[in-house]
């Protein structure tokens, strides 16, 4: 598999499009309160699209 592009390296508008698409997909599934599970699910959803995501990609407040 080719190298994955880090989510944080994507332009903000592309990140937004992906987050919105993911939210629509996850609205159909069981929810979780676990941050680790949320990260794992998003990473698994992004991987087939050639994008990586991990805890380091989360925005810091």
C-alpha positions as CSV (number, residue, x, y, z in Angstrom):
1,X,0.0,0.0,0.0
2,X,1.3,3.5,-0.8
3,X,2.2,5.9,1.9
4,X,-0.8,7.5,3.6
5,X,-1.2,11.2,3.7
6,X,-1.5,12.5,7.3
7,X,-4.9,14.1,7.9
8,X,-3.2,17.2,9.4
9,X,-1.4,17.7,6.1
10,X,-4.7,18.2,4.2
11,X,-6.0,21.7,3.5
12,X,-8.7,22.7,6.0
13,X,-11.5,22.7,3.4
14,X,-10.6,19.0,2.6
15,X,-10.5,18.1,6.3
16,X,-14.0,19.6,6.7
17,X,-15.4,17.7,3.7
18,X,-14.1,14.5,5.1
19,X,-15.3,15.2,8.7
20,X,-18.8,16.0,7.3
21,X,-18.9,12.8,5.2
22,X,-17.7,10.7,8.2
23,X,-20.4,12.3,10.4
24,X,-23.1,11.3,7.9
25,X,-21.7,7.7,7.8
26,X,-21.4,7.4,11.6
27,X,-25.0,8.7,12.2
28,X,-26.1,5.3,10.9
29,X,-24.0,3.4,13.5
30,X,-23.8,2.8,17.2
31,X,-22.1,5.7,19.1
32,X,-19.2,5.5,21.6
33,X,-17.9,7.8,24.3
34,X,-14.4,6.3,24.0
35,X,-12.0,8.8,22.4
36,X,-9.7,5.9,21.5
37,X,-12.5,4.1,19.7
38,X,-13.5,7.3,17.9
39,X,-10.0,7.8,16.7
40,X,-9.7,4.2,15.6
41,X,-13.0,4.3,13.7
42,X,-12.1,7.6,11.9
43,X,-8.6,6.2,11.1
44,X,-10.2,3.0,9.7
45,X,-12.6,5.0,7.6
46,X,-9.9,7.3,6.2
47,X,-7.3,4.6,5.4
48,X,-9.0,3.3,2.2
49,X,-8.9,6.9,1.0
50,X,-5.1,7.0,1.5
51,X,-5.3,9.2,4.6
52,X,-3.9,8.4,8.1
53,X,-5.3,9.7,11.3
54,X,-4.1,9.4,14.9
55,X,-4.3,11.2,18.3
56,X,-1.6,13.6,17.1
57,X,-4.0,14.9,14.4
58,X,-6.5,16.1,17.0
59,X,-6.7,19.8,17.4
60,X,-5.4,21.1,20.7
61,X,-7.6,23.6,22.5
